[in-house]
Amino acid sequence: MTDELAPGRLPGRTPVGVIDIGSNSVRLVIYEGMARSLTVLFNEKVLSGLGKGLAQTNRLDGQAVESALAALRRFTLLARQAGVVDLYPIATAAAREAQNGPDFIAAAEAVLGRQITILSGADEARGAAHGVLAGFHRPDGIVGDLGGGSLELIEVTPDGLGEGITTPLGGLRLRDLAGGDFAKAQAIADSHVSASPLAGRGEGRAFFAVGGTWRNLAKLHMEQNNYPLHVMHAYEMPTVGLDAFLDAVIKSDPEKLPGIAAVSKSRRSLLAYGAVALRSVLRFVRPQKIVMSALGVREGFLYDRLPEEERAEDPLLASAWELAMLRSRSPEHARELVDWSRRSFEALSIDETPEEERLRVAACLLADIGWRAHPDYRGKQALSIIAHAAMPAVDHRGRAFLGLTNFYRHEGSLEQQHIPELESLAGERLLKRAQILASLFRVTYLLTASMPGVLDQIKWAQDPRGGFTLVLPAHLADLTGERPEGRLQQFAKVVEKTLRMEAR
């Protein structure tokens, strides 16, 4: 019997997988399909520690090799079970540098039944940069990918990439080189980062941090600062005060650090070495802020294989459109809402920056994804889905805006302190815009029943009596009434304009 594709998955996509054989972990990630906005179907890692002791012996540890090969046997079966046709195995620092690396690669290829792509240090840097391009909108700054065996650094701009470099500053390698001495580890890290061509290139720009150790450092930072949105991608750590946080991680017993429960036990031993490397970045690259990227070499490897026209798409809007396809009553109505909101903003002279425009478009695409929930909980459920969705290319202020727009649309009340943490995260201007857009949605849905074909017949007209009139064609006159008029006056209050509704 053939199992039909679940309605919760997008049709026409064949699962694609990447097996990442790193110096610390071996990981399988299966994605729903090749797309501008990748959706993870399955994700598993095994901390084999291939790079452990490599600095002293120049060989992969026998036990680590057996662990990695066992993981690869399991991952091969899982990929087959998931229907993966295109499976891409890649290997990084430990496998390419160890004396017995070729023997391991041969054994691994025999298990997988396919060739492994061995990435050079420059390849890793470019892959990480492509991962950042896949996950951010027009990123500009320095990308750093910290693995178990190496730290790759590369400059990324909206116009292209710089030259990537690799350094032996991965957590396992740095620990081995320093013999467990943190002062020596800091000196080693400082010597490599200060001598790199990227020293000083971060001033006034972001440093995009890639890699599990840095993600776990950010988890700890979130916990210690009671941060309200536990989403790793695009989490920002201002450099002001960050040195003290890193110093505490380096000098303290990891088991006694406040908030350490958020970090898995298997990751705690390398936290301090991740802090050492990041402190060197702060000292010598001198970025304005640290921005976490959940996307890295694996996603960059697939991004590089997309057609150019797909790479040019906005990943946030691609992701929002997918959610509209999966969850809204009418994706076409969501598209109409994009144009309708634009026309409304233009008519009512509501200005917006390019970033605010793309957030408005995303909010329109997401506006109806909560309709299946119980009416009493639609706002909160939609807020949670949107704020915590695996959407790329949106910062946390933008996430708060998108979630709150949907929340206000369902809740009706625009009084503040409903969700105080997220409201403060959005900031005053985006909070106001969330209220404006939500109020417009509340008028709109009473006129369309969330179905297409109405909005392109409605327009705004300047009223000689002052203000503006929402004009419906005569054959839609019966859509007007007490409830739509009441919603319109709520919208009028938010935009601080005189508004009327009539059919002509």
C-alpha positions in Angstrom: 0.0 0.0 0.0 1.3 3.5 -0.9 1.0 6.1 1.8 -0.4 9.3 0.4 1.4 12.6 1.2 0.1 14.1 4.4 -2.0 17.2 3.8 0.3 19.0 6.2 3.2 18.8 3.7 3.6 20.8 0.5 2.9 18.8 -2.7 5.5 18.4 -5.4 8.5 18.3 -3.1 10.9 15.3 -2.8 12.8 15.1 0.5 16.5 15.9 0.3 19.1 15.2 2.9 22.6 16.2 4.1 24.9 14.1 6.2 27.4 16.4 7.9 30.5 14.5 9.2 32.1 17.1 11.5 34.9 17.0 14.0 32.5 16.9 16.9 29.2 15.6 15.6 27.8 13.5 12.8 24.4 14.8 11.8 21.6 13.9 9.4 19.2 16.6 8.3 16.3 15.8 6.0 14.4 18.7 4.4 11.0 18.6 2.9 12.5 19.5 -0.4 14.8 21.9 -2.3 13.3 25.3 -1.7 14.4 28.9 -0.9 13.0 28.4 2.6 14.1 25.0 3.8 11.8 23.1 6.2 13.4 20.3 8.3 11.6 17.0 8.1 14.0 15.1 10.3 17.2 16.1 12.3 19.5 13.9 14.4 23.1 14.2 15.5 25.6 11.9 17.2 28.5 13.4 19.1 31.1 11.0 17.9 34.0 13.4 18.6 36.1 12.5 15.5 38.4 15.4 16.1 39.2 14.5 19.8 42.9 14.2 20.3 43.7 15.0 16.7 46.1 17.9 17.6 48.3 15.4 19.4 48.0 12.2 17.4 47.1 13.5 13.9 44.8 10.5 13.8 41.1 9.9 14.2 40.3 8.0 17.4 39.3 4.4 16.8 36.3 4.5 19.1 35.1 7.8 17.5 35.4 6.2 14.1 33.2 3.3 15.1 30.7 5.7 16.6 30.6 7.7 13.4 30.2 4.6 11.2 27.4 3.3 13.3 25.7 6.7 13.0 26.1 6.6 9.2 24.5 3.1 9.0 21.5 4.4 11.0 21.3 7.6 9.0 21.3 5.7 5.7 18.3 3.7 6.7 16.5 6.7 8.0 17.1 8.6 4.8 15.7 5.7 2.8 12.7 5.5 5.1 12.0 9.2 4.6 12.1 8.8 0.8 15.3 10.8 0.3 16.5 10.5 -3.3 19.2 13.2 -3.2 21.4 12.6 -0.1 24.6 14.7 0.1 27.3 13.5 2.6 29.9 16.1 3.4 33.0 16.0 5.7 35.0 18.8 7.3 38.2 19.4 9.2 38.8 16.2 11.1 38.3 13.8 8.2 40.3 15.9 5.7 43.3 16.5 8.1 43.8 13.2 9.9 46.5 10.8 8.7 43.9 8.0 8.7 41.2 10.3 7.3 41.2 8.6 3.8 40.7 5.2 5.4 37.7 6.5 7.4 36.3 8.2 4.3 36.5 5.0 2.3 34.8 3.0 5.1 32.1 5.7 5.4 31.5 5.7 1.6 31.1 2.0 1.7 28.4 2.4 4.4 26.6 5.2 2.6 26.9 3.7 -0.9 27.9 7.1 -2.3 30.8 9.5 -2.5 31.5 12.0 0.3 32.3 15.6 -0.6 35.3 16.6 1.5 35.1 20.4 2.1 38.3 22.4 2.3 38.5 25.2 4.9 37.6 27.7 2.2 34.7 25.5 1.1 33.5 25.5 4.7 33.7 29.2 5.0 31.8 29.7 1.7 29.2 27.1 2.8 28.6 28.9 6.1 28.3 32.2 4.2 25.8 30.7 1.9 23.9 29.4 4.9 23.7 33.0 6.2 22.6 34.2 2.8 19.9 31.5 2.9 18.8 32.6 6.4 19.0 36.4 6.3 17.7 39.3 4.1 20.7 41.0 2.5 23.1 40.2 5.3 26.2 42.4 5.7 29.0 41.5 8.1 31.4 38.7 9.0 30.4 35.0 9.2 32.1 32.8 11.7 31.5 29.0 11.7 32.8 27.3 14.8 33.1 23.5 14.6 34.9 21.0 16.6 38.1 21.2 14.6 38.2 24.7 13.0 36.8 28.2 12.9 36.1 29.6 9.5 35.8 33.3 8.9 34.4 35.0 5.8 32.9 38.4 4.9 29.4 38.5 3.4 27.7 41.5 1.8 24.5 41.8 -0.3 26.8 41.9 -3.3 28.9 38.8 -2.7 31.4 37.0 -0.5 35.0 37.8 0.4 37.8 35.2 0.7 37.2 32.6 3.4 39.9 31.5 5.8 40.2 28.6 8.2 41.9 28.6 11.7 42.5 25.7 14.1 40.2 27.2 16.7 37.4 24.6 16.8 36.4 23.6 20.4 38.0 20.2 20.4 41.2 21.4 18.6 41.6 24.4 20.8 41.2 22.4 24.0 43.8 19.9 22.7 46.3 22.6 21.6 46.0 24.4 24.9 46.1 21.3 27.0 43.1 22.5 29.0 44.8 25.8 29.9 42.3 28.6 29.1 45.0 31.4 29.2 47.0 29.5 26.6 43.8 28.8 24.6 43.1 32.6 24.6 46.6 33.4 23.4 46.3 30.9 20.6 42.9 32.2 19.5 44.1 35.8 19.8 47.1 35.1 17.6 45.0 33.6 14.8 42.2 36.1 14.8 44.3 39.2 15.1 46.5 38.0 12.2 43.5 37.3 9.9 42.6 39.7 7.1 39.2 40.1 8.7 40.6 41.8 11.8 38.8 45.2 12.2 36.4 44.4 9.4 33.4 44.0 11.7 33.2 47.6 12.9 29.7 48.9 12.7 28.5 45.5 11.3 27.2 42.2 12.5 29.1 39.0 13.2 27.0 36.0 12.2 27.8 33.2 14.5 27.3 29.6 13.2 27.9 26.3 15.0 26.5 24.3 17.9 28.9 25.6 20.6 28.0 29.2 19.9 24.3 28.4 19.7 24.5 26.9 23.2 26.4 29.9 24.4 23.5 32.0 23.1 21.0 29.7 24.9 22.8 30.4 28.1 22.8 34.1 27.4 19.1 34.0 26.8 18.4 32.3 30.1 20.6 34.6 32.1 18.8 37.6 30.6 15.3 36.2 30.9 14.8 36.8 27.1 11.1 36.5 26.2 11.4 34.7 22.8 13.3 31.4 22.8 14.1 31.3 19.1 17.8 30.9 18.3 17.9 32.2 14.7 18.6 35.9 14.5 19.0 36.2 18.3 21.3 39.2 18.9 23.9 39.6 21.6 25.1 43.3 21.9 28.8 43.5 22.3 28.4 45.9 25.2 28.8 43.8 28.4 29.3 40.6 26.4 33.0 40.3 27.5 31.9 39.9 31.1 29.5 37.1 30.2 32.2 35.3 28.2 34.7 35.7 31.1 32.3 34.1 33.5 31.7 31.2 31.2 35.5 30.7 30.8 36.3 30.9 34.5 33.3 29.2 36.1 32.5 25.5 36.6 30.0 25.0 33.8 27.7 23.0 36.0 27.3 26.0 38.3 26.6 28.7 35.7 23.2 30.3 36.1 20.8 29.0 33.4 23.1 26.0 32.5 20.0 23.7 32.5 19.2 25.2 29.0 22.4 23.7 27.6 22.6 19.9 27.0 25.2 18.1 29.2 27.1 16.8 26.1 27.7 20.4 25.0 28.8 22.0 28.3 32.5 20.8 28.2 33.2 23.0 25.1 31.3 26.1 26.1 34.4 27.8 27.6 36.4 27.2 24.4 33.6 28.7 22.3 33.7 31.7 24.7 37.4 32.0 24.2 37.0 32.0 20.4 34.2 34.5 20.6 36.2 36.8 22.8 39.0 36.9 20.3 36.4 37.9 17.7 35.2 40.7 19.9 38.7 41.9 20.4 40.0 41.8 16.9 37.1 41.6 14.4 35.3 44.2 16.5 31.7 43.7 15.4 28.8 45.9 16.6 26.7 42.8 17.5 26.7 39.1 17.5 23.8 37.6 15.5 23.1 33.9 15.8 22.5 31.9 12.6 20.7 28.5 12.8 21.6 28.0 9.2 25.1 27.0 8.2 27.1 24.8 5.9 24.4 22.2 5.4 21.8 24.8 4.3 24.5 26.7 2.4 25.4 23.5 0.5 21.8 23.2 -0.7 21.3 27.0 -1.3 24.3 26.9 -3.7 22.4 24.2 -5.7 19.2 26.3 -6.2 18.6 28.0 -9.5 19.6 31.7 -9.5 16.0 32.9 -9.6 15.2 30.9 -6.5 18.2 32.2 -4.6 17.0 35.7 -5.4 13.7 35.2 -3.7 13.0 36.7 -0.2 13.1 33.7 2.1 10.8 35.2 4.7 8.1 35.7 2.1 8.7 32.3 0.7 8.2 30.8 4.1 5.1 32.9 4.9 3.6 31.8 1.6 4.2 28.2 2.4 2.3 28.6 5.7 -0.5 30.3 3.9 -0.7 27.4 1.5 -0.8 24.9 4.4 -3.0 26.7 6.9 -5.2 29.5 5.4 -8.7 29.2 4.1 -7.7 30.9 0.8 -4.0 31.6 -0.2 -5.4 33.7 -3.0 -7.2 35.9 -0.5 -3.9 36.3 1.3 -2.3 37.5 -2.0 -5.1 39.9 -2.5 -4.6 41.2 1.1 -1.1 42.2 0.2 -2.2 44.5 -2.6 -5.2 45.7 -0.6 -3.1 46.7 2.4 -0.6 48.5 0.0 -3.4 50.5 -1.6 -4.8 51.3 1.9 -1.5 52.5 3.2 -0.9 54.6 0.1 -4.4 56.1 0.2 -4.2 57.0 3.9 -0.6 58.2 3.7 0.8 55.6 6.0 4.5 55.6 5.2 6.7 52.5 5.5 10.3 51.7 5.0 11.4 48.8 2.7 11.8 46.5 5.7 8.4 47.5 7.1 6.9 46.8 3.6 8.3 43.2 3.5 7.0 42.7 7.1 3.5 43.9 6.0 3.5 41.5 3.0 4.5 38.6 5.3 1.8 39.6 7.8 -0.8 39.5 5.0 0.3 36.1 3.9 0.1 34.8 7.6 -3.2 36.6 8.5 -5.5 33.6 8.3 -3.3 30.7 9.5 -5.1 30.4 12.9 -8.7 29.9 11.7 -9.0 26.3 12.7 -8.4 27.0 16.4 -11.2 27.6 18.9 -12.3 31.3 18.6 -11.2 32.0 22.1 -7.7 30.9 21.4 -7.0 31.9 17.8 -5.0 34.9 18.7 -2.8 33.2 21.2 -2.3 30.1 19.0 -1.5 32.1 15.9 0.9 34.3 17.9 2.7 31.3 19.2 2.9 29.6 15.7 4.3 32.8 14.0 6.6 33.9 16.8 8.2 30.5 17.0 8.0 29.3 13.4 11.2 28.2 11.6 11.0 31.3 9.4 14.3 32.7 8.1 15.2 36.3 7.2 13.3 38.0 10.1 14.8 39.4 13.2 13.1 39.1 16.6 11.5 42.5 16.4 9.9 41.4 13.1 8.8 38.1 14.6 7.1 40.0 17.4 5.4 42.3 14.9 4.1 39.4 12.8 2.8 37.5 15.8 1.2 40.5 17.4 -0.5 41.6 14.2 -2.3 38.2 14.0 -3.0 38.3 17.8 -4.6 41.7 17.7 -6.6 40.8 14.5 -8.2 37.9 16.4 -8.4 39.5 19.9 -9.9 42.8 18.8 -8.7 44.7 21.8 -5.5 46.8 21.0 -4.8 47.7 24.6 -1.2 47.1 25.6 0.1 44.7 28.2 -1.7 41.7 26.6 1.7 40.2 25.8 4.0 42.7 27.5 7.3 41.0 26.7 6.7 40.7 23.0 5.2 44.1 22.8 8.3 45.6 24.3 10.4 43.5 21.9 8.6 44.9 18.9 9.3 48.5 19.9 6.9 51.4 19.7 6.8 52.0 15.9 6.3 48.3 14.9 3.8 47.9 17.7 1.7 50.8 16.3 2.0 49.3 12.8 0.8 45.9 14.1 -2.2 47.6 15.5 -2.9 49.5 12.3 -2.6 46.4 10.1 -4.6 44.2 12.5 -7.4 46.8 12.5 -7.5 46.9 8.7 -7.7 43.1 8.7 -10.6 43.2 11.1 -12.6 45.4 8.7 -11.5 43.4 5.7 -12.5 39.9 6.8 -16.1 41.0 7.5 -16.4 42.0 3.9 -14.7 39.0 2.3 -15.3 36.0 4.6 -11.7 35.3 3.8 -12.5 34.4 0.2 -11.0 36.0 -2.9 -12.7 38.2 -5.5 -14.0 41.1 -3.3 -10.9 43.2 -2.4 -10.1 44.2 -6.0 -13.5 45.8 -6.2 -13.1 48.0 -3.1 -11.3 51.3 -3.1 -10.6 54.3 -0.9 -11.8 57.8 -2.0 -11.0 61.2 -0.5 -14.2 62.5 1.0 -15.1 66.2 0.3 -16.6 66.3 3.8 -13.1 65.4 5.2 -11.3 62.1 5.6 -11.8 59.1 3.4 -14.6 56.8 2.3 -14.3 53.1 1.8 -16.2 52.6 -1.4 -17.9 49.3 -2.4 -19.6 48.7 -5.7 -23.4 48.9 -5.7 -23.9 45.2 -6.2 -22.0 44.6 -2.9 -24.0 47.2 -1.0 -25.5 44.5 1.3 -22.0 43.8 2.6 -22.2 47.0 4.6 -23.8 47.0 8.0 -23.5 47.7 11.7 -20.6 45.3 12.3 -18.4 46.4 9.4 -19.1 50.0 10.2 -18.1 49.4 13.9 -14.8 47.8 12.8 -14.2 50.7 10.4 -14.5 53.2 13.2 -12.0 51.1 15.3 -9.6 51.4 12.4 -10.3 55.1 12.1 -9.4 55.6 15.7 -6.1 53.7 15.2 -5.1 55.7 12.1 -6.5 58.9 13.5 -8.6 59.8 10.5 -12.2 60.3 9.7 -13.5 57.2 7.7 -16.8 56.3 6.2 -18.2 53.4 4.3 -20.7 53.4 1.4 -21.7 51.6 -1.7 -21.9 53.4 -5.0 
